[in-house]
């Protein structure tokens, strides 16, 4: 039985917009009656007719969410009538609250000129009713009315603009969040392509070796099949993780992506697939930001996949740690049938270049003397 009574307290008012509006209307009505009853020297004392006009000036505030400007018009008309009938010149609480709500309403932004004309016109009517009641121009009440109404408008306008800025900031944050999700999904798609392409290339080579060696060297054939099994299992696990990330989004804590810590495994897998890799490191190794670390690994992975697919079976890999950037170079002689057409950029090369550009780096490819060159530069500071 305590729940209904709780709704009339401050917490209940915060839950119900109608209760909040009723509270505001009652406050305005109570203040209006108190002022009208306390004014001395008025032509007419507060009576039932005055109470009804005061109610008409205040209780339309209950509809202020539906039509704030209409509420302001009705409230001001009733307040002006009170003045004209000589009930006394008190602060027009109902119209002042209504004007404040007009200023805070989002629809006012689109019709600011029409609203200004209505407000100024109604203020003139209110002043005219004062002139009728006094038979002259009472400066102090009019200046006080300008101050009160001007303050109500300025405060309401500031609240509306602050609300608008907050909404714009929220939309901008949401747009950035969506952009981050899109970028993350694009990165995952590139990872999926790189991982699958590399694994399929290794499996293809090992399957061919197993077929050729199954009669002459069953032990080597079994070793090739074991490599196929290991590569397939690792790749399935990685693809499963990438697909799960795509489905579930990136709201959770992501697992750390593959980086240069797995480079030895990558080189060993490439050698197992039949690619002779010569690996060199120049400069002092240093800890890399996750973006640089992962991009370097994926660029090397794709380059070695291309070397195994289009080359003559050898590749040179060089890592160079300079003062400001990590430089990668992969060089492999092209097979004779590939030399005329390997200059065309496929999805793998485009993906490598995108990874470098996202880190404000660069990636260049060229064919020199029948050797395919990949050179990437990944700045440390823009990971």
C-alpha positions in Angstrom: 0.0 0.0 0.0 3.0 2.3 0.2 3.8 2.3 -3.5 1.0 4.8 -4.5 2.0 7.3 -1.8 5.6 7.1 -2.9 4.8 8.5 -6.3 3.9 11.9 -4.9 7.4 12.4 -3.3 10.5 13.7 -5.1 11.3 10.3 -6.5 7.8 9.8 -7.8 7.8 13.3 -9.4 11.0 12.3 -11.3 9.3 9.2 -12.6 6.1 10.8 -14.0 6.3 13.8 -16.4 2.6 14.5 -15.7 3.2 14.7 -12.0 6.1 17.0 -12.5 3.9 19.3 -14.7 1.1 19.2 -12.2 3.6 20.2 -9.4 4.8 23.1 -11.5 1.2 24.2 -12.3 0.2 24.0 -8.6 3.3 26.0 -7.6 2.5 28.7 -10.2 -1.2 28.8 -9.2 -0.3 29.0 -5.5 2.1 31.8 -6.0 -0.3 33.7 -8.2 -3.2 33.4 -5.6 -0.8 34.5 -2.9 0.3 37.6 -4.8 -3.2 38.6 -5.9 -4.5 38.2 -2.3 -1.6 40.2 -0.9 -1.7 43.2 -3.2 -3.0 46.3 -1.5 -4.7 49.1 -3.4 -5.9 46.9 -6.3 -9.1 47.9 -8.0 -10.6 44.4 -7.4 -9.8 42.0 -4.6 -9.3 38.3 -5.2 -12.7 36.6 -5.8 -13.9 33.4 -7.5 -13.6 35.0 -10.9 -10.1 36.0 -10.2 -9.3 32.5 -8.9 -10.7 31.0 -12.2 -8.6 33.4 -14.3 -5.5 32.5 -12.2 -6.2 28.8 -12.8 -6.5 29.4 -16.6 -3.2 31.2 -16.4 -1.5 28.3 -14.7 -3.1 24.9 -15.2 -2.6 24.8 -19.0 1.1 24.1 -18.0 -0.1 20.5 -17.8 -0.2 20.4 -21.6 3.2 22.2 -22.1 4.9 19.1 -23.5 2.3 18.9 -26.3 2.1 22.5 -27.3 4.3 24.9 -25.2 3.6 27.9 -27.5 -0.2 27.3 -27.3 0.1 27.0 -23.5 2.0 30.3 -23.4 -0.6 32.1 -25.5 -3.5 30.9 -23.3 -1.7 31.6 -20.1 -0.7 35.1 -21.1 -4.2 35.9 -22.3 -5.6 34.9 -18.9 -2.9 36.9 -17.1 -3.5 39.9 -19.2 -7.2 39.7 -18.5 -6.4 39.6 -14.8 -4.4 42.9 -15.2 -7.1 44.5 -17.3 -9.8 43.8 -14.8 -7.8 45.5 -12.1 -6.9 42.5 -9.9 -3.5 43.9 -9.3 -0.1 43.7 -11.0 1.7 40.8 -9.7 4.4 38.7 -11.4 2.7 36.6 -14.1 4.0 33.2 -12.8 2.0 31.1 -15.3 3.1 32.9 -18.4 6.7 33.1 -17.1 6.8 29.3 -16.6 5.2 28.8 -20.0 7.7 31.1 -21.7 10.6 29.1 -20.0 9.2 25.9 -21.4 8.8 27.4 -24.9 12.5 28.4 -24.8 13.5 24.8 -23.7 11.4 23.1 -26.4 13.4 21.6 -29.2 10.7 22.6 -31.7 11.5 26.3 -31.0 14.7 26.0 -33.0 12.9 25.4 -36.2 10.4 28.2 -35.8 12.4 30.8 -33.8 11.1 33.8 -35.8 7.4 32.9 -35.5 8.0 32.2 -31.7 9.7 35.6 -31.3 6.8 37.4 -33.0 4.3 35.6 -30.8 6.2 36.3 -27.6 6.7 40.0 -28.4 3.1 40.4 -29.4 1.8 38.8 -26.2 4.2 40.9 -24.2 2.7 44.0 -25.9 -0.8 42.7 -25.0 0.3 42.2 -21.4 1.7 45.8 -21.3 -1.6 47.0 -22.9 -3.6 45.4 -20.2 -1.4 47.1 -17.6 -2.1 50.5 -19.3 -5.8 49.8 -19.2 -5.7 49.0 -15.5 -3.7 52.0 -14.5 -4.7 54.5 -17.1 -1.1 55.3 -17.7 2.4 53.9 -18.2 3.7 52.3 -14.9 7.4 52.0 -15.6 8.5 49.8 -12.7 6.1 46.9 -13.3 6.8 46.9 -17.1 10.6 46.9 -16.5 10.2 44.2 -14.0 8.2 42.2 -16.5 10.8 42.6 -19.1 13.5 41.4 -16.6 11.4 38.4 -15.5 10.4 37.3 -19.0 13.8 38.0 -20.5 15.4 35.9 -17.7 13.0 33.0 -18.3 13.8 33.0 -22.0 17.6 33.3 -21.6 17.7 30.5 -19.0 15.4 28.2 -21.1 17.4 29.0 -24.3 20.6 28.0 -22.6 19.1 24.8 -21.3 17.9 24.0 -24.8 21.3 24.7 -26.4 23.1 22.6 -23.7 20.7 19.8 -24.4 21.3 20.1 -28.1 25.1 20.0 -27.6 24.8 17.0 -25.4 22.7 15.2 -28.0 25.1 16.1 -30.7 28.0 14.8 -28.6 26.1 11.6 -28.0 25.5 11.2 -31.7 29.1 11.9 -32.5 30.2 9.3 -29.9 27.8 6.8 -31.4 29.1 7.6 -34.9 32.7 7.1 -33.7 31.8 3.8 -32.0 30.1 2.5 -35.2 33.2 3.6 -37.2 35.5 1.8 -34.7 33.3 -1.3 -35.1 33.5 -1.1 -38.9 37.2 -0.7 -38.8 37.6 -3.6 -36.4 35.4 -5.8 -38.7 37.5 -4.7 -41.7 40.6 -5.7 -39.8 39.1 -9.0 -38.8 38.2 -9.7 -42.5 41.8 -9.0 -43.5 43.1 -11.3 -40.8 40.7 -14.0 -42.0 42.0 -13.6 -45.5 45.6 -13.6 -44.5 45.4 -16.6 -42.2 43.3 -18.7 -44.5 45.4 -17.9 -47.6 48.6 -18.8 -45.8 47.2 -22.0 -44.3 45.7 -23.2 -47.6 49.0 -22.6 -49.4 50.9 -24.7 -46.8 48.2 -27.4 -46.9 48.4 -27.4 -50.8 52.2 -27.9 -50.8 52.2 -30.6 -48.1 49.3 -32.5 -49.7 51.3 -32.5 -53.0 54.4 -33.8 -51.2 52.4 -36.5 -49.4 50.9 -37.7 -52.7 54.3 -37.9 -54.4 56.1 -39.5 -51.4 53.4 -42.0 -50.3 55.1 -44.8 -52.2 58.8 -43.9 -52.0 59.0 -42.5 -48.5 56.0 -43.3 -46.3 57.6 -41.6 -43.3 58.0 -38.3 -45.1 54.5 -38.6 -46.4 53.2 -39.1 -42.9 55.2 -36.1 -41.7 53.6 -34.0 -44.5 50.1 -35.2 -43.4 50.9 -34.3 -39.8 51.9 -30.8 -40.9 48.6 -30.5 -42.7 46.7 -31.6 -39.6 48.5 -29.2 -37.4 48.1 -26.2 -39.8 44.4 -27.0 -40.3 43.8 -27.3 -36.6 45.5 -24.0 -35.8 43.8 -22.2 -38.7 40.3 -23.5 -37.7 40.9 -22.2 -34.2 41.9 -18.8 -35.5 39.0 -18.6 -37.9 36.6 -19.7 -35.2 37.8 -16.9 -33.0 37.6 -14.3 -35.8 34.1 -15.4 -36.7 33.0 -15.4 -33.1 34.3 -11.8 -32.8 32.4 -10.8 -35.9 29.2 -12.2 -34.5 29.5 -10.9 -31.0 31.0 -7.5 -31.7 33.9 -5.9 -29.9 32.2 -4.9 -26.7 34.0 -7.5 -24.7 37.7 -7.7 -24.0 39.4 -8.9 -27.2 42.0 -11.6 -27.2 45.5 -10.3 -28.1 46.1 -10.6 -31.9 48.9 -12.5 -33.4 52.2 -10.5 -33.5 55.9 -10.9 -34.2 56.1 -13.2 -31.1 54.7 -15.9 -33.5 57.2 -15.1 -36.3 59.4 -18.1 -35.6 56.3 -20.4 -36.0 55.4 -18.6 -39.2 58.9 -19.0 -40.6 59.0 -22.7 -39.6 55.7 -23.3 -41.2 56.8 -21.6 -44.4 60.0 -23.7 -44.5 57.9 -26.8 -43.8 55.8 -25.9 -46.8 58.9 -26.0 -49.0 60.0 -22.3 -49.0 63.6 -21.7 -48.2 63.6 -18.6 -46.0 66.6 -16.5 -45.1 65.8 -14.3 -42.1 67.8 -11.3 -40.9 67.2 -8.7 -38.2 69.0 -5.3 -38.1 68.9 -2.9 -35.2 67.9 -3.4 -31.6 64.6 -5.2 -31.0 62.1 -3.2 -29.1 58.6 -3.6 -27.8 56.0 -2.6 -30.3 52.5 -1.2 -30.0 49.8 -3.8 -30.7 48.8 -2.2 -34.0 52.4 -2.2 -35.3 53.1 -5.7 -34.0 50.1 -7.2 -35.6 50.4 -5.4 -38.9 54.1 -6.4 -39.2 53.1 -10.1 -38.6 50.3 -10.0 -41.1 52.4 -8.3 -43.8 55.1 -10.9 -43.4 52.6 -13.7 -43.5 51.0 -12.4 -46.7 54.4 -11.8 -48.3 55.6 -15.3 -47.5 52.3 -16.7 -48.9 52.8 -14.8 -52.1 56.5 -16.0 -52.2 55.4 -19.6 -51.9 52.6 -19.3 -54.4 54.4 -17.2 -57.1 58.1 -17.6 -56.4 60.8 -20.2 -57.2 60.9 -21.5 -53.6 63.2 -19.0 -51.9 62.6 -15.8 -50.0 64.6 -13.2 -48.0 63.0 -11.6 -45.0 64.6 -8.6 -43.3 63.4 -6.7 -40.2 65.1 -3.4 -39.5 64.4 -1.5 -36.2 65.2 2.1 -37.0 64.9 5.1 -34.6 61.3 6.0 -35.6 59.9 3.0 -37.5 60.0 -0.7 -38.1 60.9 -1.5 -41.7 60.1 -4.9 -43.3 61.5 -6.2 -46.6 60.6 -9.5 -48.3 62.3 -10.4 -51.5 61.7 -13.5 -53.6 62.6 -14.5 -57.1 59.5 -15.0 -59.3 58.8 -18.2 -61.1 59.2 -17.7 -64.9 55.4 -18.0 -65.6 54.7 -15.3 -62.9 57.1 -12.6 -64.0 54.8 -10.9 -66.6 51.6 -10.8 -64.5 52.7 -10.5 -60.8 52.8 -6.8 -60.9 49.0 -6.7 -60.6 47.9 -6.0 -57.1 45.6 -8.6 -55.6 43.6 -8.5 -52.4 46.6 -9.6 -50.4 48.8 -6.7 -51.5 45.9 -4.3 -51.1 45.3 -5.5 -47.6 49.0 -5.2 -46.7 49.0 -1.6 -48.0 45.9 -0.7 -46.1 47.4 -2.0 -42.9 50.5 0.2 -43.4 48.4 3.3 -44.3 46.2 2.9 -41.2 49.4 3.3 -39.1 50.5 6.3 -41.3 53.1 4.1 -42.8 53.7 2.9 -46.3 54.1 -0.2 -48.3 55.7 -0.5 -51.8 56.0 -3.4 -54.2 58.2 -3.7 -57.2 59.8 -6.2 -59.6 63.5 -5.8 -60.1 65.5 -8.3 -62.2 62.8 -10.9 -61.8 62.7 -10.5 -58.1 59.5 -9.4 -56.3 60.2 -6.8 -53.6 57.9 -5.8 -50.7 59.0 -3.0 -48.5 56.9 -1.7 -45.6 57.6 1.1 -43.1 55.5 1.2 -39.9 56.1 4.2 -37.6 56.2 3.4 -33.9 54.4 6.5 -32.8 51.2 6.0 -34.8 50.1 2.6 -33.7 
